[in-house]
Amino acid sequence: DLSAALCAPLNLVPYGSAQTECALRNRSLLEESLTERQPQGVASFEREIGAVVARWQAGEDTACLSGLVGLGPGSTPAGDDILVGVLAVLTALSQARPASALALARLREGLPEVRLRTHPASWQMVAAALDGAFPEPLVELAAAAGAGPAKLGEAAARVLSLGATSGPSLLSGFLSGLAAHA
């Protein structure tokens, strides 16, 4: 009987100011989780992905993140996963940080133009993220990051367990977003 089935909310609730500061303080805890499990199988794209993220973190226009779309092997390339992680942070910070809201608006406007660079299943995930919907473990990670370190390790472990390389790439994107908007 499916009438009693529950569906987990997939929309990420933006942080207030206190949650934003908490998430930024918790960044080092998330970095430790990622260090334990680096993405495998994306080595040939690592330099290119890293260059795009570094340009963005250094202040280049958010539009440069479109360069992540389609980078990496698989049906959800690492570049797309990293982008979804970044979109999660921008969504979470959008109410408390005007720069995050502006970056999110620019990505919503420009990213659909590059959708053909990636697998349709991956683009569906990116498009959902542009609309504020994310994989359940990423929603839980964002909530935990904004609430404090108590459940952060458990939430990070759930994200890291996604797919062959998706989990570490999603967490890497999340961390990149926090670093860029610290």
C-alpha positions as CSV (number, residue, x, y, z in Angstrom):
1,D,0.0,0.0,0.0
2,L,1.7,3.2,-1.2
3,S,-0.9,5.5,0.4
4,A,1.2,5.8,3.5
5,A,4.5,6.2,1.7
6,L,6.6,9.2,2.6
7,C,8.7,11.2,0.2
8,A,11.7,13.0,1.5
9,P,11.8,16.7,0.8
10,L,14.4,17.4,-1.9
11,N,14.3,21.2,-1.8
12,L,17.1,22.9,0.0
13,V,16.0,25.5,2.5
14,P,18.2,28.6,2.4
15,Y,20.2,29.5,5.5
16,G,19.7,32.5,7.7
17,S,22.7,34.5,8.9
18,A,23.5,32.3,11.8
19,Q,23.3,29.1,9.7
20,T,25.5,30.6,7.1
21,E,28.2,31.4,9.7
22,C,27.8,27.9,11.2
23,A,28.2,26.3,7.7
24,L,31.3,28.3,7.0
25,R,32.9,27.3,10.4
26,N,32.1,23.7,9.6
27,R,34.0,23.7,6.4
28,S,37.2,22.2,7.9
29,L,35.2,19.2,9.2
30,L,33.9,18.5,5.7
31,E,37.3,18.9,4.2
32,E,38.5,16.1,6.6
33,S,35.7,13.8,5.4
34,L,36.6,14.4,1.7
35,T,40.4,13.9,2.3
36,E,39.5,10.4,3.4
37,R,37.9,9.6,0.1
38,Q,39.1,11.4,-2.9
39,P,37.2,10.8,-6.2
40,Q,38.7,8.0,-8.3
41,G,38.6,7.8,-12.1
42,V,38.6,11.5,-12.8
43,A,42.3,12.0,-12.8
44,S,42.5,12.9,-16.5
45,F,40.0,15.7,-15.9
46,E,41.3,16.8,-12.5
47,R,43.5,19.6,-13.8
48,E,40.8,21.1,-16.0
49,I,38.1,20.8,-13.3
50,G,40.5,22.4,-10.8
51,A,41.3,25.2,-13.1
52,V,37.6,26.1,-13.6
53,V,36.9,26.0,-9.9
54,A,40.1,28.0,-9.1
55,R,39.1,30.8,-11.6
56,W,35.7,31.0,-10.0
57,Q,37.1,31.1,-6.4
58,A,39.5,33.8,-7.5
59,G,36.6,36.0,-8.5
60,E,36.1,35.3,-12.1
61,D,32.4,35.6,-13.3
62,T,30.2,32.8,-12.2
63,A,29.7,32.0,-15.9
64,C,33.1,30.3,-16.0
65,L,31.4,27.4,-14.0
66,S,29.7,26.4,-17.2
67,G,33.1,24.9,-18.1
68,L,32.4,22.1,-15.6
69,V,29.5,20.7,-17.6
70,G,30.3,17.4,-19.1
71,L,33.9,17.1,-17.7
72,G,34.7,13.6,-16.6
73,P,33.6,10.0,-17.3
74,G,30.3,8.4,-16.7
75,S,26.6,9.3,-16.9
76,T,27.1,11.9,-14.2
77,P,30.5,13.4,-15.0
78,A,32.6,14.7,-12.0
79,G,32.3,18.3,-13.4
80,D,28.5,18.1,-13.3
81,D,28.6,16.6,-9.8
82,I,30.9,19.4,-8.6
83,L,28.6,22.0,-10.1
84,V,25.6,20.5,-8.3
85,G,27.5,20.7,-5.0
86,V,28.3,24.4,-5.8
87,L,24.7,25.0,-6.6
88,A,23.7,23.5,-3.3
89,V,25.9,26.0,-1.4
90,L,24.7,29.0,-3.5
91,T,21.1,28.0,-2.8
92,A,21.8,27.6,0.9
93,L,23.6,30.9,1.1
94,S,21.2,32.8,-1.3
95,Q,19.2,34.6,1.4
96,A,22.1,35.5,3.7
97,R,24.7,36.4,1.1
98,P,23.7,38.7,-1.9
99,A,26.8,37.6,-3.8
100,S,25.5,34.0,-3.6
101,A,22.0,35.0,-4.8
102,L,23.6,36.8,-7.8
103,A,25.8,33.9,-8.7
104,L,22.8,31.6,-8.5
105,A,20.8,33.8,-10.7
106,R,23.6,34.0,-13.3
107,L,23.9,30.3,-13.4
108,R,20.2,29.8,-13.8
109,E,20.3,32.1,-16.8
110,G,23.5,30.8,-18.5
111,L,23.8,27.1,-17.8
112,P,20.9,25.8,-19.9
113,E,22.8,27.0,-22.9
114,V,25.4,24.3,-22.4
115,R,23.1,21.4,-21.5
116,L,24.0,19.4,-24.6
117,R,27.6,19.0,-23.4
118,T,26.6,16.3,-21.0
119,H,24.6,13.1,-20.6
120,P,20.8,13.7,-20.4
121,A,20.6,12.0,-17.0
122,S,23.3,14.3,-15.6
123,W,21.7,17.4,-17.1
124,Q,18.5,16.4,-15.4
125,M,20.3,16.5,-12.0
126,V,21.9,19.9,-12.9
127,A,18.5,21.3,-14.0
128,A,16.9,20.1,-10.8
129,A,19.6,21.8,-8.8
130,L,19.1,25.0,-10.7
131,D,15.4,24.8,-9.5
132,G,16.5,24.2,-5.9
133,A,16.1,20.4,-5.7
134,F,19.0,18.1,-4.8
135,P,19.7,14.5,-3.9
136,E,18.4,13.7,-0.5
137,P,21.9,13.2,1.1
138,L,23.0,16.6,-0.2
139,V,20.0,18.3,1.3
140,E,20.8,16.5,4.6
141,L,24.4,17.7,4.4
142,A,23.4,21.3,3.8
143,A,21.0,21.1,6.8
144,A,23.7,19.6,9.0
145,A,26.3,22.1,7.9
146,G,24.0,24.9,8.9
147,A,23.0,23.4,12.2
148,G,26.4,22.4,13.7
149,P,28.9,19.6,13.7
150,A,26.8,17.0,15.6
151,K,25.5,15.2,12.5
152,L,27.9,16.6,10.0
153,G,30.1,13.5,9.7
154,E,27.2,11.2,9.2
155,A,25.7,13.5,6.5
156,A,29.1,13.8,4.8
157,A,29.4,10.0,4.8
158,R,26.0,9.6,3.1
159,V,27.0,12.0,0.4
160,L,30.4,10.3,-0.1
161,S,28.6,7.0,-0.6
162,L,26.8,8.2,-3.7
163,G,27.9,6.4,-6.9
164,A,31.5,5.6,-8.0
165,T,32.7,9.2,-8.0
166,S,29.6,11.3,-7.6
167,G,29.7,11.5,-3.8
168,P,33.2,12.8,-3.4
169,S,32.6,15.2,-6.4
170,L,29.4,16.5,-4.8
171,L,31.2,17.1,-1.5
172,S,34.1,18.7,-3.3
173,G,31.7,21.1,-5.1
174,F,30.0,21.9,-1.8
175,L,33.3,22.7,-0.2
176,S,34.3,24.8,-3.2
177,G,31.2,26.9,-2.8
178,L,31.8,27.4,0.9
179,A,35.4,28.5,0.2
180,A,34.3,30.9,-2.5
181,H,31.7,32.6,-0.4
182,A,33.4,32.5,3.0
